[in-house]
Amino acid sequence: MFRHKHPYKPFIQADTQKLIVGTLPPPRFSIGELLEKDVDFCYGSYYNSLWLYIDKIHNLNLRYDNSKEAVQERKKFLIKHKIGVCDIVESCERDKIDASDLGMTNIKLRNLIGYLKEFPKVDTLLFTGGNSKNGPEYFFRKHIKEHNIKLELVSNEIPRIHEFVIPDKQDVRLSVVETYKPRKIKTVSLTSASGSANRAIGSMPLYQQLKTKNPDFNTFDFRVMQYREFF
């Protein structure tokens, strides 16, 4: 049994407005066995294209290697655009050492609602995947049940958009009273940046329509088009 622990702490600043929410990086990031083109940071896997889409949208000319410079380039972008990263899974166990979300068992979730209370300027969560089992939205739905919070559908078009309200609450801890004002948060369920989602994209009517108009249009272009609005 392999215990898969998230190698990175949440990356959030005082003025962060959007949070990217995924599950876990591949196990090799937890044991320090990176590939040559991996970046030692959130979504740094050579096989996860999130940074490629962001690179294309903003023409960043990012590095793709194990260097500290590659990490700093990504942090600089996130800070400038007030975007943070807070994956929802803290740790899990795996029978097989791979990156499959479905292969996760004994899953420990991060307290994402707690982070939203700690960083009150966050108003949007960007899920890197939908509500399929063991995906980020799936886990988030489980997490918010503990807080009696529900997602309300705003748009069922891809990417699906929901919203929820963090209720007002007083927490008494060590004789200190903390009051949280109610605030509305938007969630966006982006199409996963992993290659495994390409088949699902191919079956989407919008993708097929765009592909018919332009035979050179591909799944990379589709994600860039989708992500551009939110990044």
N, C-alpha and C positions, 0 to 999 in steps of 0.2 A: 504493500500500500504506500503510495507516494503522497506526502502532505504538500500541497501546492499553496504557498503563501504569496500574497501580493508583494512584489519587491519595492513598490513605490508608495510613499505617503501621498495623500491628496495634495494636489498643487492648486492652491487657492490663495488669492490676494484679498486685501481689504476692500478693493473696488471691483472685484470680479462680478460680472453680470450673468455670464453663461457658464454652465458646467457640462463638460463632456462626461457621459456616464456609460461605461462598458462593464465587463465582468472581470477578467484576469488576462494578463499577458501570457504567452506560451510559457510552459515550465522552464525552458532554457534561461529565461530572464531571472527566474528565482534561484537558479543554481549557478549563474554566471558563465554559461556556455554559449555566448552569443555568436551568431554568424558574422561573417566579415562585413556585410552591409546592414546589420542590425544597429540601431541606435539605442543606447542605454537610458531609455526614457519612456514615458507613457506612449503607447502606440508605435513603439520603435521597431516592431517586427518587420523584417524585409517582405514578409508575405501579407502584411496588413497595409492597405494603401491609403489610409486616412491622411497621412502627411503628404502623400503624392497629390491627393486632391487639393489640399490646402495650398501646396506648393504651386500647383497649376492655377488656382484661382487668384493668388496674390503674386505670382511670378517671383518667388522667393529665392530660387536657385539654392535650395537646401543641400547640405551634405548628407550622405547616407553611409555612415561608417561608425566605428566605436569611439570616435574622438569626443573629447569634452566640448570642442567647438560645435559639433553637431547638436549636442544637448542644449548648449547655450542659445543656438539659433532658434530652437523650438520654444524655449522658455521666453526669449525676447518677444517672439510673435504673440504668444499667449498673453503675456503681461500687457503689451501694447493694445491688444484688442479686447482686453478685459474678459478673457476666457480662462476657465480653470478645468481641471480634470479630477474627477472623484469617482473612480470605479466603485461599483456597489459590493463586490465580493472581496472580503478580507482574506479568506482562506477556504480551502476545500481539500478533500481527499480524492485520489484517483487510483483505480486499479491499473489503468494503462496511462503511461506518461505521454499525453498529447494535449492539444489545445481545445479539444471538443468541449463545448458547453454541456452537452448531454452526459459527458463522462464524469461530471462533478458530483460528489456525494459529501455528506456531513458538512454542508456549506454554512459558513459563518458570514453574515452580511455586515457591512459597515452601517453606521447610524447616519444615513444620508439626511434625514430630517433634522438631526442634531447639527449637522454642518450648515444646513440652510438657516437654522436659527442663529448660529454663530456668525454667519456671513450674510447680513440682511440685504445686501444689494443684489444678490443672485435672484434673477427673475425667470430664468429659462434653463431647463434641463434638456440636453441633447443626447438621447439614447442612441448608441451605435448598434441598433438592432431593434426588432419589434417585440411582440408579446409571445413569441414561441418559447417553449419550455426552456428554462435556465438562461434565457436572454435577459438583458438589463431591464427592460420594461416589465418582464415577468417577475423578476425579483423585487423590483420597486413596488409593484402592486402588493406583493406579500408583505413587504416592509411597512407600507403605510396603513395596512389593516391594524397593526399594533397601535397606531396613533388615531384610529377611527377617522381616517382620511380616505376620500374616494376620488378617483379620476373622473372628470366630466368631459365627454367628447365635444370637441370644438369643430374638427374637420376629419372626415373619414377618408379624404383623399390622401394618396401617398406623397409625402410622409404624413402619417396621422398625427394630429395635434390634440392634446388634452390640456386641461387645466385643473388645478386643485387649490384649495385654500389652507394655509397653515393657520389654525385657529388661535385666538388669543389664549394665553395660559400664564399662570403664575407658578414658577418652580421655587420651592423653598428648600435650599441646601445650605447647610452650615449657617443658618440664620440669615441668609442673604436671599432676598426676594427678587427674582428676575421676571419681568413682564414682557411677553412677546405679543406684538400687535398683529392682528390678522393681516395676511398678505397673500396675493394670488400669484401662483407660479405656473408657467406654461411648460408643457413637455412636448418634445418633438421626437417621433420615432423614425429616425433616419434608416435608410437601407444600409445594412451592414457593409463595412468596408472590406470584409474578408472575401476571398475568392469563392467561398462556398455559396455566396448569395447570387452568383452570376446566373444560375439556372432560374431562380425565382424572378430576377429582373427580366430575363428573356421571355417570360410568360405574361409580363405586365402589358396591358393594352396600350398604355402611353408609350412604352418603349418600342413596341411593335409598330406603332404609328410613326414614330420618329425615324425608326429604322427603314421603313418603307419610303419615306421622303428622302432619306439620305443613307444609302447602303453602307457608307463608311462609319456611320454612327455606331458606337459600341457601348458596353457596360461601363467603361471608364468615363466616357462622355456623359452618360446618364447620371452617374453619381456626382460628377463635377457640377452638372446643371442643378441637381437637387441640393447639394451642399452649399452652393454659392450663396443662397439666400440667408443661410444661418452662420456662415463663417466669413 
